[in-house]
Amino acid sequence: MSGNTIGTLFSVTTFGESHGAALGCVIDGCPAGVPIDKAIIARELARRRPGGDAPGDAPASTTRREADEPEILSGVFEGKTLGTPIAVIIRNQDHHSVDYDALRDVYRPGHADWTWEAKFGIRDHRGGGRSSGRETVGRVAAGAVAKSFLSQYGVVIQAWSSSIAGVTAPAPGDPSFSLAQAENNALRMPVSSAALEAILAKIERLRLEGDSVGGGVTCVVRGVPPGLGEPVFDKLDARLAQAMLSVGAAKGVEFGAGFASADSQGSLLNDAPVPYQSDPAELSALLPAALPDGVPPVSFKTNNAGGVLGGISDGMPLEFRVAFKPVPSISKKQTTVDRAGSVRELIVNGRHDVCIVPRAVPVVEAMTALVLADMFLLQWRNRQRN
Ligand SMILES: Cc1cc2nc3c(=O)[nH]c(=O)nc-3n(C[C@H](O)[C@H](O)[C@H](O)COP(=O)(O)O)c2cc1C
């Protein structure tokens, strides 16, 4: 099974199954001297954990509880990367494999059970094996390292739940939008406490009905210098989209104005270049230095492109949204087919998220960090060659 590695120069391989001994990652190509220790990785893992560090994201998530304690096996010495491969493992602890016995010979609607068997002829049915949401542990551990590398250059990645159960949160620029509020609430969603209570009540209702619900995660990256992204097949937006769609349950990605662009007009959608204005909150401090001689620094009046033009970062904040479908494992009765090819009714037991969106927030940030770290290194290599 190939396809477990992402990145060209900052490359990450993840491994492990939901109910195996451990999951983890091997990061190859991270420059030496990047500050990293167990606490930095543990902090990101805690944000992904069910009932983790978003105070009370438990209402939406599985009741599986694990410490998710990272063990750094190599590549870090006295709090800094050595420039050698960094291996991190997270041991599985709270797995109830017996809960999944009923799924050994039956295919869950909406999950990867049948397609994995159709491909490999064999499947680890315990917790979904490697098609489990738990697989994202390795991504988040690696993303913590990439974030630490990027933060040295002023790159700040922030994601939040922008819609859940059909309710859309205010967007940046709206006076009621507060990212700090989002990170500290039960759904990682920047909404008023009244709206939050209403969405939580809906999630609870769905949990009792044995159902699930989807939503969207928006990600904004500030401090991205212009010039990241490799024409033609490794465009920045193409690589980010590929990374996002590699996350379980992700069904769509849009940049900037996104799908609404299709109904717009050039005169409304084009982002007009204006002479560069240094705004540390919005634009990369690296912008002027990132430009070749003779290219004037510019910023843009609007950001409908989401910070990418021609697959290359334009110095504006990167902005994109990822759509997540409802969790497929539900305890509501569904019909399916078993391994004998017979029609069966199925109620999925085991511990599952009702809505994965709040837990997908740190995963989206991690995947963004992995792509950007790779793009930084590719750009530096280009510069050395030119
Ligand atoms: C953080 C996270 C948690 C998830 N938790 C669950 C879960 O509890 N139950 C479930 O059936 N699917 C869960 N999923 C979704 C499945 O992994 C995904 O639907 C499955 O692999 C099929 O892939 P697809 O939906 O991308 O086609 C989770 C995904 C993520 C990213």
The ligand as an SDF file (V2000), in Angstrom:
LIG
                    3D

 31 33  0  0  0  0  0  0  0  0999 V2000
  -10.7750   13.5140   13.2050 C   0  0  0  0  0  0  0  0  0  0  0  0
  -11.6680   12.5180   12.5190 C   0  0  0  0  0  0  0  0  0  0  0  0
  -12.5010   11.6980   13.2730 C   0  0  0  0  0  0  0  0  0  0  0  0
  -13.3430   10.7630   12.6590 C   0  0  0  0  0  0  0  0  0  0  0  0
  -14.1550    9.9830   13.4480 N   0  0  0  0  0  0  0  0  0  0  0  0
  -14.9670    9.0790   12.8500 C   0  0  0  0  0  0  0  0  0  0  0  0
  -15.8130    8.2360   13.6500 C   0  0  0  0  0  0  0  0  0  0  0  0
  -15.8400    8.3180   14.8840 O   0  0  0  0  0  0  0  0  0  0  0  0
  -16.6090    7.3330   12.9980 N   0  0  0  0  0  0  0  0  0  0  0  0
  -16.6220    7.2160   11.6260 C   0  0  0  0  0  0  0  0  0  0  0  0
  -17.3450    6.4060   11.0810 O   0  0  0  0  0  0  0  0  0  0  0  0
  -15.8470    8.0150   10.8580 N   0  0  0  0  0  0  0  0  0  0  0  0
  -15.0200    8.9260   11.4230 C   0  0  0  0  0  0  0  0  0  0  0  0
  -14.2310    9.7230   10.6400 N   0  0  0  0  0  0  0  0  0  0  0  0
  -14.4140    9.6870    9.1770 C   0  0  0  0  0  0  0  0  0  0  0  0
  -13.8150    8.4730    8.5080 C   0  0  0  0  0  0  0  0  0  0  0  0
  -12.4400    8.4000    8.7670 O   0  0  0  0  0  0  0  0  0  0  0  0
  -14.0660    8.5400    6.9810 C   0  0  0  0  0  0  0  0  0  0  0  0
  -15.3840    8.8660    6.7190 O   0  0  0  0  0  0  0  0  0  0  0  0
  -13.7620    7.2090    6.3380 C   0  0  0  0  0  0  0  0  0  0  0  0
  -12.3620    6.9800    6.3580 O   0  0  0  0  0  0  0  0  0  0  0  0
  -14.2120    7.1130    4.8720 C   0  0  0  0  0  0  0  0  0  0  0  0
  -13.5160    8.0390    4.0840 O   0  0  0  0  0  0  0  0  0  0  0  0
  -14.2600    9.1930    3.2650 P   0  0  0  0  0  0  0  0  0  0  0  0
  -15.3880    9.6580    4.1190 O   0  0  0  0  0  0  0  0  0  0  0  0
  -13.2010   10.2650    3.0850 O   0  0  0  0  0  0  0  0  0  0  0  0
  -14.6970    8.6040    1.9570 O   0  0  0  0  0  0  0  0  0  0  0  0
  -13.3650   10.6500   11.2380 C   0  0  0  0  0  0  0  0  0  0  0  0
  -12.5120   11.4750   10.4680 C   0  0  0  0  0  0  0  0  0  0  0  0
  -11.6720   12.3980   11.0870 C   0  0  0  0  0  0  0  0  0  0  0  0
  -10.7980   13.2810   10.2430 C   0  0  0  0  0  0  0  0  0  0  0  0
  1  2  1  0
  2  3  1  0
  2 30  2  0
  3  4  2  0
  4  5  1  0
  4 28  1  0
  5  6  2  0
  6  7  1  0
  6 13  1  0
  7  8  2  0
  7  9  1  0
  9 10  1  0
 10 11  2  0
 10 12  1  0
 12 13  2  0
 13 14  1  0
 14 15  1  0
 14 28  1  0
 15 16  1  0
 16 17  1  0
 16 18  1  0
 18 19  1  0
 18 20  1  0
 20 21  1  0
 20 22  1  0
 22 23  1  0
 23 24  1  0
 24 25  2  0
 24 26  1  0
 24 27  1  0
 28 29  2  0
 29 30  1  0
 30 31  1  0
M  END
$$$$
